[in-house]
Amino acid sequence: MSDNKMKFFWRAGVAFALVFTVLLSIRINLFGKLLPTPQTASFSSVISLSERDTWMNISHKDRKIGYSHSTISQTSKGYRLTEILYMRLNTMGMVQDLNLKTKADLHPDLSISSFDFEISSGRFEFAVTGTFFQNILSIQTQSSGSSRKYDIKVKEKPYLAAGIADALIAEGLSPGETRTFNVFDPATMGQAPVVVRVAGKEDVLNMGRKKASTKVLLTFKGTTQKAWISEDGEILKEEGLLGIRLDKTSRHDALFGLPIKASQDLTEVVSVPSNVIIEHPEDLKHLKVKIEGISFDRLDLDGGRQRLEGQVLTIEKEGLADLKVELTSSERTETSKNIENRFLQPTLFIQSDHEKIRGLAKKIVSEADLPLEKAKKILFWVYKNIEKRPVLSVPDALSTLENRIGDCNEHAILLAALSRAAGIPARIEAGLVYLNGRFYYHAWNLLYVGKWVTADSLFGQIPADITHIRFSGGISENQLDLIGVVGKVKLTVIEPKPDRPGIKKNLVPMRSSESTG
């Protein structure tokens, strides 16, 4: 492999920063949000909602990178909400156009009757539709010509966040008062609470005029978004993760005003500087780092090969010599069955039961192979056959197999699907990985081959090198926890020290992850 190809290969492994920060931030906060009834507030049975047609410019670091257009109109059965969002994003030096479309039919009390969501970028497309009936939100996804259905139990009727502004104003909330909502994100099928707090009255400059507004803070997974709502309930401005901002504007300005430019390289913006340069991370057996600037409450830092003591995290590389070929009956009852029940099952995005996934798994491995041998064969098949390129979409195994391209997310989710199809319990982990003097957000796998072992099919490593620092793992919803740490993490490598071979001080001026780019 040439030096240029190798450089692109390594850089292609860090697209996790985009997918689990910017994209999720946008999906959760900047377009049609689906929320069950607030835990501490109650909407009236019928809400008078004004019809609206709103255009907004999307900017990053004072650079216009896209626009959004949303409408709310009355129907014979309630309301119809539609929204389109277009952005031009740069990740790892590759510029891609991202399109998201949302529409929802609402009852007169603003609760959801049905919704449609689509995301497309290049050759990748993903769609999900949903209907709500008798406390069941029925979901159907469409990807690469394959559809899947899934029912989600919801205790209360789901509502659209577009009605939050009206509800807050109607209740006449005072500064300091809060309401809590349970967010459902159609692109991840995840749910988590969002705390909405009224900060107070504030004048906002919008379209050349000062306008009276109410400033609202939305806290989700430890990160806070800001929104300014006009007196008639229209959002004038939003500020979110990574400095992305939305400003209300006219249709002409959104479509024909300032030209749309690509964002700054978002993988660089969210990366974390290292105090040392590690020349051969794959050769290290032990890593000790001090983690500062974040809360550990929602993170999965302790366990497995990682040990957390205070703010110091120690990582020991797993050995493969002590693997058990077979488990005893007692061990299988207490350990394996629980593992198999949870991490052998197919999901909406890990389609391990699909005939194409199962057929390929049978071609890659044989029944006579031991678990570790199966894991290695599958890992290196993914490593060799999936082109390493950043992808802006919802990662799913079947689309990755069909398109044969993807970043760390696509590699991890396909490896999980193929492993489960071959009878190997598989999980997805997410966190940071070291590269060229910085730590980048990344995703990889845990495979159960007699014990849990880290595996990275994008790097071709089993076990993965110890600079893979796990922040979350297990299920896709847990990966949303990373949103709360982006832009806040500070890492100091304690061991190995700079005087060791292959380790030296990083003499490049260190920038915080908030100002990088």
Secondary structure, DSSP 4 states (H G I P E B T S, - for coil): --HHHHHHHHHGGGTHHIIIIIIHHHHHHTS--EEEPPSS----SS-----EEEEEEEEETTEEEEEEEEEEEEETTEEEEEEEEEEEEEETTEEEEEEEEEEEEE-TTSBEEEEEEEEEETTEEEEEEEEEETTEEEEEEEETTEEEEEEEE-SS-EEEGGGHHHHHHHHTPPTT-EEEEEEEETTTTEEEEEEEEEEEEEEEEETTEEEEEEEEEEEETTEEEEEEEETTS-EEEEE-GGGEEEEEE-HHHHHHSSPP-PPPBHHHHT-EE-SEEES-GGG-SEEEEEEESS--TT---SBTTEEEETTEEEEEPPPSTT--SS--HHHIIIIIHHHHHHHSS--SS--TTSHHHHHHHHHH--TTS-HHHHHHHHHHHHHHHSEE----S---HHHHHHH-EE-HHHHHHHHHHHHHHTT--EEEEEEEEEETTEEEEEEEEEEESSSEEEEBTTTTBSSPPTT-EEEEESSGGGGGGGGGTTTT-EEEEEES-TTSTTEEE--SPP--TTT--
